[in-house]
Amino acid sequence: MLPIYYSDIFPISLPEGHPFPKDKYALLRTRIGAHWADRVRMEVPPPASDEDILRAHSVDYLQRFVSGDLSPREIRRVGLPWSKSIVKRTRYAMGATIAACRASLAHGVAVNLGGGTHHAFPDRGQGFCWLNDTVIAARAMQAEKRAGNVLVVDCDVHQGDGVAAMTRNDPTIFTFSIHGRNNFPFRKQISDLDIPLDDGTGDDAYLDALESGLDAVTQRFSADLVVYLAGADPYEKDRWGRMGLSKSGLASRDRRVVGRFTRAGLPLAITMAGGYAPDVRDIVDIHLGTIGAAIEAISP
């Protein structure tokens, strides 16, 4: 059984026409249930605690986020309206990545159907990311003595700038980001390994670059746990992706990443990260391929 965690039961209100694909989460759970009801275990995790969050974020920022004492500029930078419900859902989304990490260490592979909020910095959010689930979860596993070295493999089309900045001086967390060279964030940070790709990069060139990056990572870093951000936004029809990957190319990406680490016996926690295709069904199809790769990896 593949452990899957989710937090979308806590609704958030967005203005009409807002580009954040909030409907994808419920649709994805429905599709997973239709395909693999007997192969997965889906549940809502405990929320992340203040102690969990403060390993990655400043006290001042967490307090102001929880209370809503944020400036209009800070809220505009995130691109989502603040509300008490979004604070609650964010805590549970952070908890879902923590739970996925714990479960992967126990069972091999686990999934958060949200997460991948890699643009949040210690003292601010941005790019639809209030808090940084990747760093919060990695440090929770370290604090709980479950994992010492954590590898982050970020295949979202946008560089994981918040993760890179937060862990720049931390040799126990290795960050690998393969992303669009000319895409957001326009002021990149320095990951342990960055592979920037040109606009329009297609399946073959992307997969070749990914393989070389994975080879380099496994040579340079000995991980106890891998966190994989499986963004749907390198898709050729994504409104902000600027890349040229097909759905089959993205499915191949997932099989390569998941297979590489599961064959090596490394625990793998997967988060869905971004995806902004105009048709939400395309996003769900891509995420469903990621789940399929995880189920395939644990099949007897």
N, C-alpha and C positions, 0 to 999 in steps of 0.2 A: 504493500500500500504506500502510495506517495503522500506524505504529509503536505497539506496546502493550507495556508493561513490567509485570512482576508479581513478587511476592515470597512468595506463599503456599506455595511448595514447601518452605519451612522451617516445620515444624509447630509449633504451640503447644498446650499442654495447658490446658484450662479445666475448672472444676468442672461437674458435671452440672447442667443447667438454667441455666447462665450465659447472659445475654441477648446477649452479643457474637456476631454472626452469622458465625462463622469459616468455616462451610461455603459461604458465598455466593461466595467467590473461585473455588474449583474449579468450582462450578456455572456461574459466569459464563464462565469460560474455555471450558468445554464448549459452552455455548450459542453463544458467539462463533464457535468453530470450526465448529459445525454450520451457522451462518448465512453466515459470511463467510470461510471458510478461505482463499479466493484473494484476499481484499481486505485482509488484515491480516498483520502480522509480529509475532508474540509472542515475547518473550525475557525472560530474567532479567537485570537490569542489574548492574553492579558495585555493591558496597556503598558507602555514604557513608563518607568518611574522617573521622578526628578533625578534620582541618583544615576540612572542610566543615561539620561539626556545630558547631564552636566559633565560627563566624561568627554563630550564633544563640543558643547556649547557653553557660552558664558552665563553666569547667574543673571546678570542684567538683562541679557536678551531673552532668556527663558521667562523671566518674570514679566517682561513687557509683552511677550507673545501671549502668555496665558491670560494676562489682564486686558489685553487689547490696547495697551498704551504704546502704540506704534504710530509713527508719523505717516501722513499720506504718501510721502515719497517711499517709505519702507514697504508699504502695502502695494504701491504701484510696481515696485521692483519685483515682487513675488508674482503679481498678476492675478491673484485670487483675492476676493473680498474676505476680510477677517470676520470671524464670528465665533461664538462659544462652541458651536457644533464643529467647526473646522479644527479647533484646538483638540476636541475630544477625538475626532477621527484621526488627526495627525498622531496623537499619542498611541492609538491602536495600530496605525500603520507602522510606526517605529517598533511597536511590540511584535508585529507580524514578522519583521525581518529578524529580530532577536529570536523569536520562536523558531523560524526557519533555520537559523544557524544552529540552535540547540538540537533540533531534530535531525539536521544533516550530520552532525557529529555522532548522533546515536544510530542513524539509519542509512546514511550515505548521501541521500539527496532529499531536499525539501524546498518548498516554494512559498514566496509571498506574492499573491496576485496583484499587489500594488508595489510600493517602494521604488527604490532607485532614485531617490531624491538627492542627487549628487551635486546640485548647485548651491546648497545651503552652506554658509560659512559659520565660524564660531559665534559671530555677533550679528548675523543678518541672514535673511533668506533672499532667494531670487529664483526666477525661472520656474514658477510653480512649485518651489521647494521651500517649505518653512523650516524643517529640521532635516538633518542628514542621517538617514537611517543606516547607511553603509558604515559610517564611522561609529555611530552609536552602537550598532550590533557587534562590530569587530571588537570594540573595547569592552563590551559586556562579556564577550567570550573570554577575553584575556583576563578580566577581573575575576571571573568565575573559575579561572584556571582550566578552562576547557580547551583553549588553543593559545599557542604562543605567537606563531607567525601566521598572518592572514594575507592572502593574495586577493586583490580586487581586479577582476577582469571586466572592463566597462566597454560594452559594445553599443551603447546608446550613440546616436549620431552626433551628440553634443559632448564636448570634452567634460570629464568629471572634475571640474575646476575646484569645487568645494572640497571634495575628497582629497585631491592632490595638495591643496593648501593646508588642510588640517593635518595631514600626515607627512608633510615635507621632511620634518626632522625626526621621524619615527621609523627606525630601521626594521621594526617588527610588522609593519604594514606596507606591502608593495603594491603600487598602483600602476596598472596597465590600461591605457585608454586608446582605442582606435576610433577615430572620429573625423568629421568634416573639417578640413583645414580652414575654410572661409565661413564657417557657421558659428552660431552662438556657442559659448561666450566669445566675444570678439577680443577680449583681453584674456588670453590663455594663461593657465598656471603650468607648472612643470611637474609632470608625473614622473614616476621612476622609469616608465617607458611610454612614450607617446608615439603613435603612428597617425599622423594627419594625412587625410586623403582628399583628393581634388573633387570638386563638384562633378556629378555624373558618373563617379566610379561605379562600375557594374560588378556582377557576381564574381567573375573569374579573378579580376584584379583584387577585389576585396578579400576573397577567400585566400588568395596567395599571401596577401599582406598579413592576414590574421594568423595563418599557419606560421609565418616567420616570427611574428610576435609571440605566439605561444611557445615556439621553440626557444626563443631568447629568455622568456620568463622562467621556464622550467630549468634552464641552465643557470640562471642568476639567483634564484630564490627557492628556498626550501619551505613549503607551506604546510601548515597543519589544517587549514581551512581555506576554501575558495568561495568568494562571493561574486556571483556572475550577474551583471546588469544587462539583461537581454532586451535592449530597446527595440521597438517596432519601427522607429523613425528613420532608419536607413532605407526604408521602402521607397521605391521609385515614385509612388503617388502621394507620399507624405507632403503635407503643405509646407513644412519647414525643413524637410530632410536634405534636399538638394543632392541626394545620392541616387544611384540607379539600380538598387538591388530589387530583384523579384521576390515573390513569396517563396519560391523554391530555393532561391539563393539564401534567404534568411533561415529557412528550415535547415539547409546544409550547414550554415554557420552554427546553429544551435546544436546540431548533432556533433559537430567537430569539437565545440567547447565542452559540452557535457560528456561526450565520449572520452575526450583526452583526460579529463580529471577523474572520472569514475573508473576508467581502466587502470589508472594509477593508484586507485584506492583512496583518493582524497575526498573528504567530505565537501559537498557542494550545495551552497544555498543560493537560490535563484530569485531575483526580483525582476519585475516586468519593465520598469523604467518607462521611457517616453514612447509616444505614438500618436500622430496627429493627422492621419489620413482623413480626407473629407467624409468618406463613408466609414462609419465606425465598425462595420462588419469586416472591413479589410484589417483593421487593427486587431480585432478579435481573432481572425484567422491566423495572423502572425503569432499572437500570444499562444494560441492553441497549439501551434507547431512547436513552441518552446516546451509546453507541458508534455506534448507527445514525445519529444526527445528525452525528457526526464523519465517518463514511464518506460520507454524503450530501454533506457540505461539500467533500470532496476529489474527488468523482466528476467525471469529464470531462463 
